[in-house]
Amino acid sequence: MNKITGRFWRALSLTSWVMASLSFVSMAGAAEEALPSLSYDQTGERLLKVQANQLFESTDGGAAWTMIPLPDEVAEGRLVTVSEPATAEQALYIAGPSIGVQRSTDHGETWQELNDGLPNQDVTALDVHRHQPETLYVVIADDGLYQSEDAGTTWKKMDSGPAQPVRRLIHSDMEGSMQTGWLYAVSDDAVRLSMDCFCGWRPTGELDAGRVYDLAYKLDDPEHVYVATEQGLWRSDNGGQEWQQVKGDGPTFVTLTLAPQGTLYALDREGELMRSEDQGQTWTPPDA
């Protein structure tokens, strides 16, 4: 284990370890709530929003949204996330319970199921590797974390995952991993972190902020991380070892994403978009 990794794990407090062993049964139902999600497609320079079982895109910073056609299976399930490779134009992955994983390479005109090798279609989280466009990660409810290295053609189980239900999964190329990067798993009670060699899940630094919703990090500075919680926005400058609350004027946000130039975008529970140019201290609507 290298020095950076050693310092990271030593920084975790005993309190965090005790927190990880608790069973937050009362929070389990909250993970089923259909909250909107948001991501930024670097290759297409667009925002992607999941809301009310529909997928939207915006190429003007959220001032206007266009609906992307979805497969029929979405109507029978619950769409929870969209993810796009950083280096593969046109490719879109969507996932959710009863939907599994599906991919489109023609802007939603056609979709391909990618569920062969998965135990079921109860996918609660999905993300694409930061630099490897064919490497995907998904979380299956009550089962664990699966990885594909061929764009979803085949899957293999890598880990049982955190004990708590995972709402969001985010791959990061932050330094210090013994493999190619890290995975953040966002649950209602905490943010947990594992090297993408699946060397065990551990809580990030103490985050006494109530329910946790989402996480985003700066692409050119991955140790700079934001977390949206029911008690507002929190920021870490060391990959989540320590958190500080951002004293801003924004509402309670439930999802976040960062554009490469540093603009922070967020959605509230109703799916209304706000943006910040000063690290979350002040927020304005997209058409302001």
C-alpha positions in Angstrom: 0.0 0.0 0.0 1.5 3.4 -1.0 1.9 6.3 1.3 -1.1 8.3 0.0 -3.4 5.3 0.5 -2.0 4.7 4.0 -2.5 8.2 5.1 -6.1 8.2 3.8 -7.1 5.1 5.7 -5.3 6.1 8.9 -7.2 9.4 8.8 -10.5 7.6 9.2 -11.8 7.8 12.7 -13.0 5.0 15.0 -16.3 6.7 15.0 -16.7 6.2 11.3 -16.0 2.5 11.6 -18.7 2.2 14.3 -21.1 4.1 12.0 -20.4 1.7 9.2 -21.4 -1.3 11.3 -24.8 0.1 12.2 -27.9 -1.0 10.4 -30.0 2.0 9.4 -33.2 0.1 8.9 -35.4 3.2 9.1 -33.6 4.7 6.2 -34.1 1.8 3.9 -37.4 3.0 2.5 -36.0 6.4 1.7 -33.7 4.8 -0.9 -36.8 3.8 -2.9 -37.8 7.5 -3.4 -37.6 8.6 -7.0 -35.4 11.6 -6.8 -34.1 13.4 -9.9 -30.5 12.9 -11.0 -28.1 15.0 -13.0 -24.9 14.5 -14.9 -22.6 16.3 -17.3 -21.7 14.8 -20.7 -18.2 16.1 -21.5 -18.1 14.9 -25.1 -21.5 16.4 -26.0 -21.1 19.4 -23.6 -24.6 19.0 -22.3 -26.4 18.4 -19.1 -28.5 15.2 -18.7 -31.4 15.1 -16.3 -33.4 12.1 -15.1 -36.8 13.2 -13.7 -40.2 11.5 -13.4 -39.0 8.4 -15.4 -37.9 10.6 -18.3 -34.5 11.6 -19.6 -33.8 15.2 -20.8 -30.8 17.0 -22.2 -29.7 20.6 -22.3 -27.0 22.2 -24.4 -27.4 25.7 -23.1 -26.6 25.2 -19.4 -30.1 24.2 -18.4 -32.1 27.1 -19.9 -34.0 24.7 -22.1 -34.5 21.0 -22.0 -35.2 18.4 -24.8 -36.6 14.9 -24.1 -34.6 11.9 -25.2 -36.6 8.9 -26.3 -36.5 5.9 -23.9 -37.2 2.2 -24.4 -40.6 0.8 -23.5 -39.1 -1.0 -20.4 -38.7 2.2 -18.6 -42.4 2.7 -18.3 -42.6 -0.5 -16.3 -39.6 0.3 -14.0 -38.0 3.2 -12.3 -35.3 5.2 -14.1 -32.7 6.4 -11.5 -29.6 7.4 -13.4 -27.9 8.1 -16.7 -24.2 7.8 -17.3 -22.0 8.6 -20.3 -18.4 7.7 -21.1 -15.9 10.6 -21.0 -14.3 9.6 -24.3 -17.1 7.9 -26.4 -19.5 10.3 -28.3 -23.1 9.4 -28.6 -23.1 6.5 -26.0 -25.6 6.8 -23.2 -26.2 4.3 -20.4 -29.4 4.3 -18.3 -30.3 2.1 -15.3 -32.9 1.5 -12.7 -35.0 -1.2 -10.9 -36.9 -3.4 -13.3 -35.0 -1.7 -16.1 -31.5 -3.1 -15.5 -28.9 -1.5 -17.8 -29.6 -0.2 -21.3 -27.3 1.6 -23.9 -28.0 3.9 -26.8 -25.5 5.0 -29.4 -27.8 7.0 -31.5 -29.2 9.6 -29.2 -32.1 7.4 -27.9 -33.5 6.3 -31.2 -32.7 2.7 -30.3 -31.7 1.0 -27.1 -29.9 -2.3 -26.3 -30.4 -4.3 -23.1 -27.2 -5.1 -21.3 -28.5 -7.5 -18.6 -26.9 -10.8 -19.6 -24.8 -11.9 -16.6 -26.6 -9.8 -14.1 -28.7 -11.8 -11.5 -31.7 -9.5 -12.0 -32.7 -6.1 -13.2 -32.9 -4.4 -9.8 -30.1 -1.9 -10.5 -29.9 1.0 -8.0 -26.8 2.7 -9.3 -24.5 2.8 -12.3 -21.4 4.6 -13.4 -18.7 4.5 -16.2 -15.0 4.4 -15.4 -13.5 7.8 -15.6 -11.0 6.9 -18.4 -12.0 3.5 -19.6 -15.2 3.9 -21.7 -16.0 0.2 -21.8 -15.7 -0.4 -18.1 -19.0 -0.1 -16.3 -20.0 -0.6 -12.6 -23.6 -1.3 -11.3 -25.1 -2.0 -8.0 -27.7 -4.7 -7.7 -30.1 -4.4 -4.7 -29.5 -7.0 -2.0 -26.7 -8.5 -4.0 -23.6 -6.4 -4.7 -21.5 -4.6 -7.2 -20.9 -5.9 -10.7 -18.3 -4.8 -13.3 -18.2 -5.1 -17.1 -15.1 -4.4 -19.1 -16.7 -4.8 -22.5 -19.4 -2.1 -22.4 -22.0 -4.3 -20.8 -21.7 -7.4 -23.0 -20.6 -9.5 -20.0 -20.7 -8.9 -16.2 -18.9 -10.3 -13.2 -19.6 -9.8 -9.5 -16.7 -8.0 -7.9 -17.9 -7.2 -4.4 -20.9 -7.5 -2.0 -20.8 -3.7 -1.6 -21.7 -1.6 1.4 -24.3 -3.1 3.8 -26.5 0.0 3.3 -28.5 0.5 0.1 -26.5 2.5 -2.5 -28.2 5.5 -4.1 -25.3 6.7 -6.3 -22.0 5.2 -7.5 -19.3 7.5 -8.8 -15.9 6.5 -10.2 -13.0 8.8 -9.6 -9.4 8.9 -10.8 -8.1 10.4 -7.6 -4.5 9.3 -6.8 -3.7 6.8 -4.2 -5.5 3.7 -5.5 -3.7 0.4 -5.9 -5.7 -0.1 -9.1 -7.0 2.5 -11.6 -9.1 4.7 -9.3 -11.8 4.8 -6.6 -15.5 4.3 -6.3 -17.7 6.4 -4.1 -20.9 4.8 -2.9 -23.6 7.2 -1.7 -26.1 5.8 0.8 -28.7 7.7 2.8 -26.5 7.5 5.9 -23.0 8.1 4.6 -20.5 8.3 1.7 -18.3 5.2 1.4 -15.1 4.7 -0.6 -13.3 1.8 -2.1 -10.4 1.4 -4.4 -11.6 0.0 -7.7 -9.7 -3.2 -7.0 -12.5 -3.7 -4.4 -10.3 -3.7 -1.4 -13.1 -3.0 1.1 -15.6 -0.2 1.7 -14.9 2.4 4.4 -16.7 5.6 5.3 -15.2 8.9 4.3 -14.6 11.5 7.0 -17.3 12.2 9.6 -20.3 13.8 7.8 -22.9 14.8 10.4 -25.4 16.2 8.0 -28.5 14.0 8.1 -29.6 12.2 5.0 -27.0 12.1 2.1 -28.2 12.5 -1.5 -25.4 12.8 -4.0 -21.7 13.5 -4.7 -19.7 15.2 -7.4 -16.0 16.0 -7.9 -13.8 18.3 -10.0 -12.5 16.5 -13.0 -9.2 18.3 -13.0 -8.8 18.1 -9.2 -10.6 14.9 -8.0 -9.7 15.5 -4.4 -12.1 18.4 -4.5 -15.5 16.8 -3.7 -19.0 18.1 -3.0 -21.8 16.3 -1.2 -25.5 17.2 -1.2 -27.3 16.5 2.1 -30.5 17.4 3.8 -28.5 19.9 5.8 -27.0 21.6 2.8 -23.9 21.4 0.7 -20.6 20.1 2.1 -17.1 20.2 0.5 -13.9 18.3 0.9 -10.4 19.2 -0.4 -8.8 15.9 0.4 -11.1 13.3 -1.3 -13.5 13.1 1.6 -11.2 12.6 4.5 -12.6 15.8 6.1 -15.7 17.8 5.3 -16.7 21.4 5.8 -20.1 22.8 5.3 -20.5 25.4 2.5 -22.3 28.5 3.8 -24.4 29.4 0.8 -27.8 30.6 -0.1 -29.0 27.6 -2.1 -32.0 25.4 -1.3 -31.7 21.7 -0.4 -30.3 19.9 -3.4 -30.7 16.2 -4.1 -28.2 15.8 -7.0 -25.0 17.5 -8.2 -22.7 17.6 -11.2 -19.7 19.6 -12.1 -18.9 20.9 -15.6 -15.2 20.8 -16.6 -14.8 24.5 -16.4 -15.9 24.4 -12.7 -19.6 25.4 -12.9 -21.5 23.5 -10.2 -25.0 22.4 -11.2 -27.7 21.1 -8.8 -31.3 20.0 -8.8 -33.8 20.4 -5.9 -36.4 17.7 -5.1 -38.7 19.1 -7.8 -36.1 19.0 -10.5 -35.4 22.8 -10.6 -31.9 23.5 -11.8 -29.5 26.0 -10.1 -25.9 26.8 -10.8 -23.0 28.2 -8.9 -19.7 29.7 -10.1 -18.2 30.2 -6.6 -18.1 26.6 -5.2 -21.6 26.6 -4.0 -21.7 29.8 -2.0 -24.2 31.6 -4.2 -26.7 30.1 -6.7 -28.6 31.4 -9.7 -31.2 29.9 -12.1 -29.8 29.0 -15.5 -31.5 31.9 -17.3 -30.3 34.5 -14.9 
